[in-house]
Amino acid sequence: MKSVLLVFLGLVQAIVAFAGVDEVYQSRLQALKSPIELSYNPSVKPFIEEYLANPEATKELLTRSKQFFPFIEKTLRSKGLPIDLKYLAATVSALDPSAVNSGGSSGLWMMAYPVSKMYKLKVNTYIDERRDPLRSTVVAGQHFKDLYSIYKTWPLAIASYGCSPVTLNKCIHLSNNSFYFWDIYPYMPAFCKDLYPRVIATAYIFNYYKEHGISLVEPKQEWDTDSILVNKWLSFQQISAVTEVSVEELRMLNPVFRKDVIPFNADGYFIRIPKSKSKRFEMLRDSVYRPIQASELQAEPIDKMQAATGDAPQGPVKKFSKKKVIYTVKKGDNINDVADWFDVSVAEIKSWNKLKGNGLNYGRKLSIWVEGSKLGYYNKINTMTPAQKKKIKKKD
């Protein structure tokens, strides 16, 4: 068997040497049957070679696909979409649900905040549903359908996912209104123009990694999990102490929770833990639900509604250490960002200021209760530039 394999690899190397790398890439991509045009272009070559130059990272990406591709394919198929759009998720996030880029996009599909808002995904101080692999895949699928309905071609739908239809439409206008991707390519901003060639390179590596001597490894992560409903404030440290599942593993299984805390919600949140530990969680549920400690969660003023219904965290009454900050709403502010800057929840801002919706009027003064020891820091936010406030968000 070894001798046959060596002969095969020798033939492959001979073909590459004879035909040239570009011709090999081109012929292999032509052999892939896909509704998405996975045709070769010289712009694709650097991204293929990027995968080949980092075999360990490529091997890890291929291994992760065994976990994520089955449900991604199922979701895309249910919406009548090409399953090869799965390569876009692998391209933008390396199939890491906790991934965040410099522009604030997040999750398996590296979804921008305006897109998540458009499709009503929850993004606040504690929760980022863009990091929920299942929910974000459903939303991404619908977004792809909407983009394809505009451009009627997958290369442009993919490009517009990277830079928004508004930007892409300007690029189309500059190209004399061509709808051929490579005509528009020179006018596109970097991430927009690179996304489609990167997707082609990703499709290539997933289909031809063996030909380059790259092998898969068995995943270390336990994928056999149970979902458990939690309807009280609870920290990952508490769950870890009882179930003996590490905080790091809980983060990997539950990337939607941004601060290692499951906040209160009337309907509760589902958390995932390894199936082998789920019975232990149920048996010791009372122990898990001990009062949350200050070291695990910064003390927050108890919302009147939570106090009235008994849903606020129980335990010894802590000394009230909050101070009020008055924040004046600036142009472009949204309530999710304001909550993030001041380390509070959207619900708290709405409760403190008697807001019915999430909209903020320019010039409105918001009362926000913050940790007294950090009053000086939070007061400075009023005078910060948009760029400075963006840096606060990145730190989270």
C-alpha beads as a LAMMPS data file, in Angstrom:
LAMMPS data file: protein, C-alpha beads

396 atoms
395 bonds

1 atom types
1 bond types

-500.0 500.0 xlo xhi
-500.0 500.0 ylo yhi
-500.0 500.0 zlo zhi

Masses

1 110.0

Atoms # bond

1 1 1 0.000 0.000 0.000
2 1 1 2.842 2.384 0.889
3 1 1 4.559 1.774 -2.442
4 1 1 1.310 2.519 -4.316
5 1 1 0.909 5.779 -2.350
6 1 1 4.496 6.821 -3.063
7 1 1 4.011 6.151 -6.755
8 1 1 0.780 8.199 -6.701
9 1 1 2.432 11.146 -4.944
10 1 1 5.327 10.935 -7.365
11 1 1 2.909 11.156 -10.279
12 1 1 1.199 14.170 -8.728
13 1 1 4.543 15.943 -8.287
14 1 1 5.495 15.113 -11.856
15 1 1 2.206 16.513 -13.151
16 1 1 2.711 19.704 -11.144
17 1 1 6.260 20.088 -12.420
18 1 1 5.183 19.482 -15.999
19 1 1 1.959 21.449 -16.149
20 1 1 2.782 24.237 -13.711
21 1 1 1.071 25.075 -10.457
22 1 1 -1.489 27.433 -11.967
23 1 1 -2.650 24.834 -14.480
24 1 1 -3.026 22.219 -11.731
25 1 1 -5.071 24.574 -9.551
26 1 1 -7.208 25.493 -12.544
27 1 1 -7.903 21.914 -13.621
28 1 1 -8.754 20.809 -10.078
29 1 1 -11.158 23.684 -9.510
30 1 1 -12.825 23.008 -12.866
31 1 1 -13.514 19.470 -11.669
32 1 1 -15.591 20.774 -8.732
33 1 1 -19.297 20.879 -9.496
34 1 1 -20.926 23.765 -7.663
35 1 1 -23.693 26.350 -8.251
36 1 1 -21.099 28.861 -7.033
37 1 1 -18.555 29.701 -9.736
38 1 1 -15.369 28.253 -8.247
39 1 1 -13.193 29.127 -11.236
40 1 1 -9.469 29.803 -11.017
41 1 1 -7.953 33.256 -11.264
42 1 1 -4.375 34.340 -10.435
43 1 1 -5.809 36.300 -7.472
44 1 1 -6.816 32.968 -5.907
45 1 1 -3.293 31.526 -5.908
46 1 1 -1.837 33.516 -2.928
47 1 1 -4.694 32.344 -0.696
48 1 1 -4.245 28.680 -1.667
49 1 1 -0.542 28.988 -0.917
50 1 1 -1.352 30.680 2.403
51 1 1 -3.167 27.499 3.464
52 1 1 -0.301 25.319 2.220
53 1 1 2.302 27.443 4.027
54 1 1 0.478 26.896 7.362
55 1 1 -0.323 23.156 7.384
56 1 1 -1.010 22.969 11.142
57 1 1 -3.576 25.785 11.033
58 1 1 -5.104 24.238 7.908
59 1 1 -5.279 20.847 9.625
60 1 1 -7.078 22.441 12.594
61 1 1 -9.574 24.138 10.258
62 1 1 -10.288 20.852 8.463
63 1 1 -10.824 19.127 11.802
64 1 1 -13.257 21.805 13.026
65 1 1 -15.316 21.342 9.884
66 1 1 -16.324 17.885 11.117
67 1 1 -18.241 19.617 13.913
68 1 1 -19.712 22.586 12.059
69 1 1 -20.239 21.589 8.427
70 1 1 -23.032 18.993 9.004
71 1 1 -25.519 21.492 10.507
72 1 1 -24.370 24.315 8.204
73 1 1 -25.056 22.114 5.166
74 1 1 -28.431 21.079 6.578
75 1 1 -29.463 24.709 7.170
76 1 1 -28.302 25.895 3.746
77 1 1 -30.044 22.971 2.037
78 1 1 -33.304 23.709 3.883
79 1 1 -33.222 27.265 2.471
80 1 1 -32.496 26.105 -1.074
81 1 1 -28.964 27.554 -0.999
82 1 1 -25.702 26.048 -2.315
83 1 1 -24.066 24.058 0.483
84 1 1 -20.694 25.319 -0.744
85 1 1 -21.478 28.605 1.021
86 1 1 -20.124 26.711 4.034
87 1 1 -16.665 27.620 2.728
88 1 1 -17.436 31.280 3.428
89 1 1 -17.765 30.532 7.163
90 1 1 -14.458 28.641 7.073
91 1 1 -12.874 31.587 5.239
92 1 1 -13.979 34.444 7.491
93 1 1 -13.763 32.887 10.965
94 1 1 -11.705 29.695 10.557
95 1 1 -14.852 28.078 12.037
96 1 1 -14.294 29.736 15.416
97 1 1 -17.658 30.939 16.862
98 1 1 -15.841 33.280 19.272
99 1 1 -13.909 35.051 16.507
100 1 1 -14.036 38.875 16.415
101 1 1 -12.363 41.102 13.830
102 1 1 -11.087 44.670 14.095
103 1 1 -14.347 46.035 12.672
104 1 1 -16.442 44.439 15.417
105 1 1 -17.886 41.659 13.252
106 1 1 -18.243 38.447 15.196
107 1 1 -19.131 34.780 15.184
108 1 1 -18.908 31.794 12.865
109 1 1 -19.970 33.959 9.902
110 1 1 -18.095 37.068 11.097
111 1 1 -21.386 38.937 10.946
112 1 1 -21.422 42.732 11.101
113 1 1 -23.523 44.389 13.802
114 1 1 -25.908 46.141 11.327
115 1 1 -26.689 42.754 9.755
116 1 1 -27.412 41.170 13.143
117 1 1 -29.673 44.120 13.990
118 1 1 -31.501 43.774 10.662
119 1 1 -32.355 40.140 11.417
120 1 1 -33.054 40.730 15.120
121 1 1 -30.168 38.827 16.687
122 1 1 -29.524 39.862 20.298
123 1 1 -26.205 41.662 20.856
124 1 1 -25.558 43.365 24.200
125 1 1 -23.120 43.462 27.107
126 1 1 -23.660 39.831 28.084
127 1 1 -25.087 38.141 24.964
128 1 1 -23.911 37.998 21.354
129 1 1 -26.144 35.710 19.308
130 1 1 -23.844 36.135 16.307
131 1 1 -21.662 33.659 18.217
132 1 1 -24.474 31.091 18.395
133 1 1 -23.519 28.719 15.537
134 1 1 -27.095 27.540 14.927
135 1 1 -28.931 30.879 15.113
136 1 1 -26.260 32.766 13.184
137 1 1 -26.280 30.149 10.420
138 1 1 -30.045 30.516 9.996
139 1 1 -29.652 34.311 9.778
140 1 1 -26.654 34.065 7.437
141 1 1 -28.681 31.799 5.159
142 1 1 -31.513 34.310 4.966
143 1 1 -29.031 37.118 4.359
144 1 1 -27.468 35.185 1.463
145 1 1 -30.911 34.698 -0.077
146 1 1 -31.549 38.435 0.171
147 1 1 -28.161 39.315 -1.347
148 1 1 -28.576 36.834 -4.191
149 1 1 -32.007 38.288 -4.971
150 1 1 -30.247 41.621 -5.608
151 1 1 -27.317 40.471 -7.760
152 1 1 -28.441 37.097 -9.208
153 1 1 -24.831 35.927 -9.127
154 1 1 -22.970 34.274 -6.241
155 1 1 -19.586 36.019 -6.669
156 1 1 -21.256 39.413 -6.192
157 1 1 -23.503 38.153 -3.369
158 1 1 -20.378 36.939 -1.554
159 1 1 -18.536 40.199 -2.230
160 1 1 -21.463 42.250 -0.913
161 1 1 -21.440 40.162 2.278
162 1 1 -17.916 41.468 2.833
163 1 1 -18.573 45.164 2.278
164 1 1 -22.383 45.732 2.117
165 1 1 -24.547 46.248 -0.999
166 1 1 -24.183 50.031 -0.711
167 1 1 -20.398 49.860 -1.163
168 1 1 -20.576 47.183 -3.852
169 1 1 -23.133 49.175 -5.852
170 1 1 -20.699 52.109 -5.958
171 1 1 -18.004 49.752 -7.267
172 1 1 -20.393 48.421 -9.935
173 1 1 -21.080 51.989 -11.049
174 1 1 -17.321 52.659 -11.354
175 1 1 -16.961 49.553 -13.565
176 1 1 -19.468 50.894 -16.112
177 1 1 -22.278 48.907 -14.458
178 1 1 -20.738 45.510 -15.161
179 1 1 -22.094 42.558 -13.147
180 1 1 -19.035 40.394 -13.843
181 1 1 -16.998 40.045 -10.649
182 1 1 -13.549 40.375 -12.241
183 1 1 -14.568 43.587 -14.052
184 1 1 -15.573 45.138 -10.722
185 1 1 -12.636 43.630 -8.807
186 1 1 -10.158 46.561 -9.290
187 1 1 -12.651 49.048 -7.814
188 1 1 -13.476 47.077 -4.652
189 1 1 -12.047 47.774 -1.177
190 1 1 -9.563 45.158 0.054
191 1 1 -11.755 42.864 2.180
192 1 1 -14.589 43.022 -0.331
193 1 1 -12.376 42.113 -3.298
194 1 1 -10.476 39.378 -1.438
195 1 1 -13.446 37.539 0.054
196 1 1 -14.595 35.689 -3.080
197 1 1 -11.056 34.583 -4.121
198 1 1 -10.484 33.421 -0.526
199 1 1 -13.684 31.362 -0.651
200 1 1 -12.445 29.696 -3.865
201 1 1 -9.095 28.958 -2.193
202 1 1 -10.903 27.484 0.816
203 1 1 -13.025 25.270 -1.440
204 1 1 -9.817 24.104 -3.131
205 1 1 -8.049 23.189 0.110
206 1 1 -11.067 21.330 1.509
207 1 1 -11.291 19.202 -1.618
208 1 1 -7.586 18.671 -2.332
209 1 1 -5.780 18.767 1.034
210 1 1 -4.751 15.104 0.692
211 1 1 -2.965 15.836 -2.555
212 1 1 -0.752 18.245 -0.589
213 1 1 0.063 15.741 2.154
214 1 1 -2.199 17.303 4.789
215 1 1 -4.040 14.860 7.059
216 1 1 -6.893 15.227 9.557
217 1 1 -6.563 14.677 13.302
218 1 1 -9.129 13.492 15.807
219 1 1 -10.797 16.465 17.568
220 1 1 -10.000 16.973 21.249
221 1 1 -13.298 18.707 22.022
222 1 1 -16.203 16.581 23.290
223 1 1 -19.134 17.231 20.940
224 1 1 -21.729 14.974 22.590
225 1 1 -23.556 17.574 24.689
226 1 1 -26.833 18.261 26.469
227 1 1 -28.686 21.579 26.520
228 1 1 -29.835 22.737 29.957
229 1 1 -32.240 25.605 30.600
230 1 1 -30.900 28.239 33.023
231 1 1 -33.255 31.001 34.180
232 1 1 -31.220 32.746 36.876
233 1 1 -27.961 34.664 37.012
234 1 1 -25.188 32.087 36.859
235 1 1 -21.447 32.259 36.202
236 1 1 -19.243 29.797 34.352
237 1 1 -17.125 29.551 37.506
238 1 1 -20.141 28.231 39.429
239 1 1 -20.946 25.648 36.761
240 1 1 -17.296 24.609 36.539
241 1 1 -16.987 24.147 40.296
242 1 1 -19.924 21.714 40.379
243 1 1 -19.633 19.875 37.056
244 1 1 -15.814 19.822 36.816
245 1 1 -16.053 21.141 33.255
246 1 1 -13.336 23.760 32.797
247 1 1 -14.266 27.399 32.195
248 1 1 -12.312 27.216 28.919
249 1 1 -14.456 24.307 27.698
250 1 1 -17.654 26.072 28.778
251 1 1 -16.554 29.085 26.713
252 1 1 -15.987 26.880 23.668
253 1 1 -19.381 25.208 24.056
254 1 1 -21.228 28.463 24.846
255 1 1 -19.566 31.289 22.909
256 1 1 -22.787 33.348 22.933
257 1 1 -22.089 34.460 26.544
258 1 1 -19.563 37.306 26.335
259 1 1 -18.518 37.715 29.983
260 1 1 -18.615 34.141 31.355
261 1 1 -22.000 34.977 32.885
262 1 1 -25.508 33.763 32.022
263 1 1 -27.758 36.777 32.720
264 1 1 -31.350 36.635 33.909
265 1 1 -33.970 36.253 31.202
266 1 1 -37.679 35.561 31.697
267 1 1 -37.549 32.684 29.193
268 1 1 -34.117 31.518 30.319
269 1 1 -31.080 30.608 28.233
270 1 1 -29.924 27.174 27.166
271 1 1 -26.341 26.266 27.949
272 1 1 -24.432 23.316 26.564
273 1 1 -22.308 21.033 28.727
274 1 1 -20.768 17.619 27.937
275 1 1 -23.395 14.882 28.138
276 1 1 -21.259 12.976 30.626
277 1 1 -21.616 15.903 33.086
278 1 1 -25.284 16.825 32.575
279 1 1 -26.662 14.458 35.238
280 1 1 -24.237 15.905 37.758
281 1 1 -25.539 19.401 36.948
282 1 1 -29.158 18.289 37.540
283 1 1 -28.354 16.404 40.747
284 1 1 -26.526 19.401 42.207
285 1 1 -28.748 22.130 40.758
286 1 1 -29.251 23.742 44.183
287 1 1 -25.494 23.896 44.663
288 1 1 -25.003 25.433 41.258
289 1 1 -27.571 28.112 42.029
290 1 1 -25.786 29.420 45.118
291 1 1 -25.695 33.244 45.388
292 1 1 -23.446 34.690 42.701
293 1 1 -20.258 36.179 44.132
294 1 1 -18.921 39.694 43.556
295 1 1 -15.713 38.207 42.145
296 1 1 -17.778 36.440 39.470
297 1 1 -20.005 39.350 38.517
298 1 1 -19.782 43.052 39.226
299 1 1 -22.653 44.054 41.507
300 1 1 -25.526 45.610 39.547
301 1 1 -28.500 47.657 40.836
302 1 1 -31.484 45.291 41.057
303 1 1 -34.144 46.098 38.498
304 1 1 -37.519 46.866 40.147
305 1 1 -39.321 44.323 37.979
306 1 1 -36.826 41.580 38.897
307 1 1 -37.114 42.419 42.586
308 1 1 -40.917 42.308 42.452
309 1 1 -40.979 38.894 40.780
310 1 1 -38.223 37.397 42.896
311 1 1 -35.997 36.795 39.886
312 1 1 -33.088 38.945 41.015
313 1 1 -29.942 37.166 42.300
314 1 1 -30.503 36.018 45.884
315 1 1 -28.000 36.195 48.726
316 1 1 -26.540 38.603 51.246
317 1 1 -27.370 42.240 50.549
318 1 1 -24.283 43.985 49.229
319 1 1 -23.429 47.550 50.112
320 1 1 -24.731 49.794 47.331
321 1 1 -21.682 51.224 45.599
322 1 1 -23.214 52.654 42.421
323 1 1 -23.004 56.262 41.235
324 1 1 -25.096 57.958 38.567
325 1 1 -23.564 59.197 35.318
326 1 1 -25.468 61.422 32.890
327 1 1 -24.593 60.529 29.296
328 1 1 -25.683 62.790 26.418
329 1 1 -26.584 60.789 23.291
330 1 1 -24.356 61.636 20.312
331 1 1 -25.078 61.202 16.606
332 1 1 -24.665 57.579 15.556
333 1 1 -25.045 56.182 19.093
334 1 1 -27.141 53.067 19.593
335 1 1 -28.346 51.602 22.861
336 1 1 -26.295 48.380 22.547
337 1 1 -23.043 50.331 22.245
338 1 1 -23.950 52.632 25.150
339 1 1 -24.650 49.576 27.320
340 1 1 -21.306 48.099 26.291
341 1 1 -19.353 51.283 27.083
342 1 1 -20.794 51.544 30.600
343 1 1 -20.795 47.774 31.334
344 1 1 -24.534 47.616 31.931
345 1 1 -27.405 45.905 30.122
346 1 1 -29.822 47.381 27.587
347 1 1 -32.715 46.433 29.882
348 1 1 -31.184 48.473 32.711
349 1 1 -30.754 51.580 30.541
350 1 1 -34.380 51.280 29.409
351 1 1 -35.589 50.792 32.989
352 1 1 -33.575 53.695 34.435
353 1 1 -34.720 56.072 31.681
354 1 1 -38.276 54.743 31.106
355 1 1 -37.542 53.923 27.465
356 1 1 -40.138 51.817 25.628
357 1 1 -38.014 50.990 22.603
358 1 1 -34.329 50.732 21.710
359 1 1 -34.156 53.996 19.757
360 1 1 -32.113 56.901 21.149
361 1 1 -32.796 60.520 20.230
362 1 1 -29.803 62.764 19.571
363 1 1 -29.156 65.016 22.572
364 1 1 -31.158 62.944 25.052
365 1 1 -29.614 62.713 28.510
366 1 1 -29.446 59.160 29.885
367 1 1 -29.117 58.305 33.573
368 1 1 -26.749 55.353 33.980
369 1 1 -25.691 53.761 37.255
370 1 1 -22.045 52.648 37.289
371 1 1 -19.535 51.283 39.771
372 1 1 -18.662 54.162 42.097
373 1 1 -14.954 53.331 42.163
374 1 1 -14.807 53.902 38.385
375 1 1 -16.911 57.064 38.282
376 1 1 -14.089 59.192 36.845
377 1 1 -13.491 56.741 34.003
378 1 1 -17.179 56.522 33.046
379 1 1 -17.594 60.307 33.189
380 1 1 -14.860 60.638 30.541
381 1 1 -16.940 58.636 28.036
382 1 1 -19.112 61.728 27.542
383 1 1 -16.173 63.561 25.963
384 1 1 -14.640 60.668 24.013
385 1 1 -14.491 60.625 20.227
386 1 1 -16.237 57.814 18.278
387 1 1 -12.805 56.229 17.626
388 1 1 -11.977 56.204 21.357
389 1 1 -15.344 54.632 22.209
390 1 1 -14.791 52.029 19.505
391 1 1 -11.590 50.989 21.289
392 1 1 -13.592 50.401 24.495
393 1 1 -15.838 48.006 22.595
394 1 1 -12.864 46.114 21.121
395 1 1 -11.413 45.524 24.595
396 1 1 -14.542 43.519 25.505

Bonds

1 1 1 2
2 1 2 3
3 1 3 4
4 1 4 5
5 1 5 6
6 1 6 7
7 1 7 8
8 1 8 9
9 1 9 10
10 1 10 11
11 1 11 12
12 1 12 13
13 1 13 14
14 1 14 15
15 1 15 16
16 1 16 17
17 1 17 18
18 1 18 19
19 1 19 20
20 1 20 21
21 1 21 22
22 1 22 23
23 1 23 24
24 1 24 25
25 1 25 26
26 1 26 27
27 1 27 28
28 1 28 29
29 1 29 30
30 1 30 31
31 1 31 32
32 1 32 33
33 1 33 34
34 1 34 35
35 1 35 36
36 1 36 37
37 1 37 38
38 1 38 39
39 1 39 40
40 1 40 41
41 1 41 42
42 1 42 43
43 1 43 44
44 1 44 45
45 1 45 46
46 1 46 47
47 1 47 48
48 1 48 49
49 1 49 50
50 1 50 51
51 1 51 52
52 1 52 53
53 1 53 54
54 1 54 55
55 1 55 56
56 1 56 57
57 1 57 58
58 1 58 59
59 1 59 60
60 1 60 61
61 1 61 62
62 1 62 63
63 1 63 64
64 1 64 65
65 1 65 66
66 1 66 67
67 1 67 68
68 1 68 69
69 1 69 70
70 1 70 71
71 1 71 72
72 1 72 73
73 1 73 74
74 1 74 75
75 1 75 76
76 1 76 77
77 1 77 78
78 1 78 79
79 1 79 80
80 1 80 81
81 1 81 82
82 1 82 83
83 1 83 84
84 1 84 85
85 1 85 86
86 1 86 87
87 1 87 88
88 1 88 89
89 1 89 90
90 1 90 91
91 1 91 92
92 1 92 93
93 1 93 94
94 1 94 95
95 1 95 96
96 1 96 97
97 1 97 98
98 1 98 99
99 1 99 100
100 1 100 101
101 1 101 102
102 1 102 103
103 1 103 104
104 1 104 105
105 1 105 106
106 1 106 107
107 1 107 108
108 1 108 109
109 1 109 110
110 1 110 111
111 1 111 112
112 1 112 113
113 1 113 114
114 1 114 115
115 1 115 116
116 1 116 117
117 1 117 118
118 1 118 119
119 1 119 120
120 1 120 121
121 1 121 122
122 1 122 123
123 1 123 124
124 1 124 125
125 1 125 126
126 1 126 127
127 1 127 128
128 1 128 129
129 1 129 130
130 1 130 131
131 1 131 132
132 1 132 133
133 1 133 134
134 1 134 135
135 1 135 136
136 1 136 137
137 1 137 138
138 1 138 139
139 1 139 140
140 1 140 141
141 1 141 142
142 1 142 143
143 1 143 144
144 1 144 145
145 1 145 146
146 1 146 147
147 1 147 148
148 1 148 149
149 1 149 150
150 1 150 151
151 1 151 152
152 1 152 153
153 1 153 154
154 1 154 155
155 1 155 156
156 1 156 157
157 1 157 158
158 1 158 159
159 1 159 160
160 1 160 161
161 1 161 162
162 1 162 163
163 1 163 164
164 1 164 165
165 1 165 166
166 1 166 167
167 1 167 168
168 1 168 169
169 1 169 170
170 1 170 171
171 1 171 172
172 1 172 173
173 1 173 174
174 1 174 175
175 1 175 176
176 1 176 177
177 1 177 178
178 1 178 179
179 1 179 180
180 1 180 181
181 1 181 182
182 1 182 183
183 1 183 184
184 1 184 185
185 1 185 186
186 1 186 187
187 1 187 188
188 1 188 189
189 1 189 190
190 1 190 191
191 1 191 192
192 1 192 193
193 1 193 194
194 1 194 195
195 1 195 196
196 1 196 197
197 1 197 198
198 1 198 199
199 1 199 200
200 1 200 201
201 1 201 202
202 1 202 203
203 1 203 204
204 1 204 205
205 1 205 206
206 1 206 207
207 1 207 208
208 1 208 209
209 1 209 210
210 1 210 211
211 1 211 212
212 1 212 213
213 1 213 214
214 1 214 215
215 1 215 216
216 1 216 217
217 1 217 218
218 1 218 219
219 1 219 220
220 1 220 221
221 1 221 222
222 1 222 223
223 1 223 224
224 1 224 225
225 1 225 226
226 1 226 227
227 1 227 228
228 1 228 229
229 1 229 230
230 1 230 231
231 1 231 232
232 1 232 233
233 1 233 234
234 1 234 235
235 1 235 236
236 1 236 237
237 1 237 238
238 1 238 239
239 1 239 240
240 1 240 241
241 1 241 242
242 1 242 243
243 1 243 244
244 1 244 245
245 1 245 246
246 1 246 247
247 1 247 248
248 1 248 249
249 1 249 250
250 1 250 251
251 1 251 252
252 1 252 253
253 1 253 254
254 1 254 255
255 1 255 256
256 1 256 257
257 1 257 258
258 1 258 259
259 1 259 260
260 1 260 261
261 1 261 262
262 1 262 263
263 1 263 264
264 1 264 265
265 1 265 266
266 1 266 267
267 1 267 268
268 1 268 269
269 1 269 270
270 1 270 271
271 1 271 272
272 1 272 273
273 1 273 274
274 1 274 275
275 1 275 276
276 1 276 277
277 1 277 278
278 1 278 279
279 1 279 280
280 1 280 281
281 1 281 282
282 1 282 283
283 1 283 284
284 1 284 285
285 1 285 286
286 1 286 287
287 1 287 288
288 1 288 289
289 1 289 290
290 1 290 291
291 1 291 292
292 1 292 293
293 1 293 294
294 1 294 295
295 1 295 296
296 1 296 297
297 1 297 298
298 1 298 299
299 1 299 300
300 1 300 301
301 1 301 302
302 1 302 303
303 1 303 304
304 1 304 305
305 1 305 306
306 1 306 307
307 1 307 308
308 1 308 309
309 1 309 310
310 1 310 311
311 1 311 312
312 1 312 313
313 1 313 314
314 1 314 315
315 1 315 316
316 1 316 317
317 1 317 318
318 1 318 319
319 1 319 320
320 1 320 321
321 1 321 322
322 1 322 323
323 1 323 324
324 1 324 325
325 1 325 326
326 1 326 327
327 1 327 328
328 1 328 329
329 1 329 330
330 1 330 331
331 1 331 332
332 1 332 333
333 1 333 334
334 1 334 335
335 1 335 336
336 1 336 337
337 1 337 338
338 1 338 339
339 1 339 340
340 1 340 341
341 1 341 342
342 1 342 343
343 1 343 344
344 1 344 345
345 1 345 346
346 1 346 347
347 1 347 348
348 1 348 349
349 1 349 350
350 1 350 351
351 1 351 352
352 1 352 353
353 1 353 354
354 1 354 355
355 1 355 356
356 1 356 357
357 1 357 358
358 1 358 359
359 1 359 360
360 1 360 361
361 1 361 362
362 1 362 363
363 1 363 364
364 1 364 365
365 1 365 366
366 1 366 367
367 1 367 368
368 1 368 369
369 1 369 370
370 1 370 371
371 1 371 372
372 1 372 373
373 1 373 374
374 1 374 375
375 1 375 376
376 1 376 377
377 1 377 378
378 1 378 379
379 1 379 380
380 1 380 381
381 1 381 382
382 1 382 383
383 1 383 384
384 1 384 385
385 1 385 386
386 1 386 387
387 1 387 388
388 1 388 389
389 1 389 390
390 1 390 391
391 1 391 392
392 1 392 393
393 1 393 394
394 1 394 395
395 1 395 396
